[in-house]
Amino acid sequence: MTPSATQLDINLYSDEFDDTEITAGKFFYGTSKTSLIHSIAADFIPGMLKASKAIPGLSAGVKYFIQFRPDTGENCEGAYSGIYHGTPTA
């Protein structure tokens, strides 16, 4: 995760991002681990086993928690990632 003034750039790697297991999902985020109320669709890079996205419009100096969740219908539905955190810089 790379912070900038008002956004976090997320890069998540998994061997399940291989065009057969997980091909669609979202990053859920919020200011509390128990309240990940916002979401943004992840971008998948074929052949790189990577899901990524820039989450813009965040407040500088506020800690955000992020979790990846596969979309409904994916082979690994319900296989959520860990919860990560980052803080946009001031």
C-alpha positions in Angstrom: 0.0 0.0 0.0 1.4 3.4 -1.0 0.0 6.5 0.5 -0.2 10.0 -1.1 -1.9 13.2 0.0 -5.5 12.1 -0.4 -5.4 8.5 -1.7 -4.0 5.0 -1.1 -2.6 2.9 -3.9 -3.4 -0.8 -3.2 -1.5 -3.8 -4.7 -2.5 -7.2 -3.5 -0.8 -10.3 -4.8 -2.3 -13.9 -4.7 -1.7 -17.1 -6.7 -5.6 -17.2 -6.9 -5.7 -14.1 -9.1 -4.9 -16.4 -12.1 -7.9 -15.9 -14.5 -9.5 -19.1 -13.2 -10.0 -18.7 -9.4 -10.6 -15.1 -8.7 -11.3 -12.7 -11.6 -13.5 -10.1 -10.0 -13.7 -8.5 -6.6 -13.7 -5.3 -4.6 -11.7 -3.5 -2.0 -13.9 -2.5 1.0 -12.6 0.3 3.2 -13.5 2.6 6.1 -12.1 4.2 9.2 -12.8 1.2 11.4 -12.1 -2.5 11.0 -15.7 -3.3 11.8 -17.2 -0.7 9.5 -15.8 -1.2 6.0 -18.7 0.6 4.4 -17.2 1.8 1.1 -16.1 -0.3 -1.8 -14.3 0.1 -5.1 -13.8 -2.5 -7.8 -10.3 -4.0 -8.0 -8.4 -4.0 -11.3 -6.8 -7.3 -12.2 -3.7 -7.5 -14.3 -3.6 -10.8 -16.3 -0.5 -12.9 -15.8 0.7 -10.8 -12.8 -1.5 -12.5 -10.0 -2.3 -9.0 -8.8 -5.4 -6.9 -7.8 -4.8 -3.2 -7.6 -6.6 0.1 -7.3 -6.1 3.7 -6.2 -8.6 4.8 -3.6 -9.0 8.6 -4.1 -10.8 11.2 -2.1 -9.5 10.2 1.4 -8.7 12.5 4.2 -5.0 13.2 4.9 -3.9 11.9 8.3 -6.9 9.6 8.8 -6.2 5.8 9.2 -8.2 3.7 6.7 -8.7 -0.1 6.9 -8.9 -2.1 3.6 -10.0 -5.6 2.8 -10.3 -7.5 -0.5 -13.5 -9.6 -1.1 -14.1 -11.7 -4.2 -17.4 -11.0 -6.0 -20.4 -13.3 -5.6 -20.1 -16.3 -7.9 -16.3 -16.5 -7.9 -14.7 -19.8 -7.1 -13.3 -18.5 -3.9 -16.4 -16.6 -2.8 -16.1 -15.8 0.9 -12.3 -16.0 0.9 -11.7 -12.5 2.2 -8.2 -11.1 2.6 -6.7 -9.9 5.8 -7.5 -6.4 6.9 -4.8 -3.9 6.1 -4.4 -0.3 7.0 -2.8 2.9 5.6 -2.9 6.6 6.2 -2.9 9.2 3.5 0.0 11.7 4.1 -0.6 15.3 5.0 
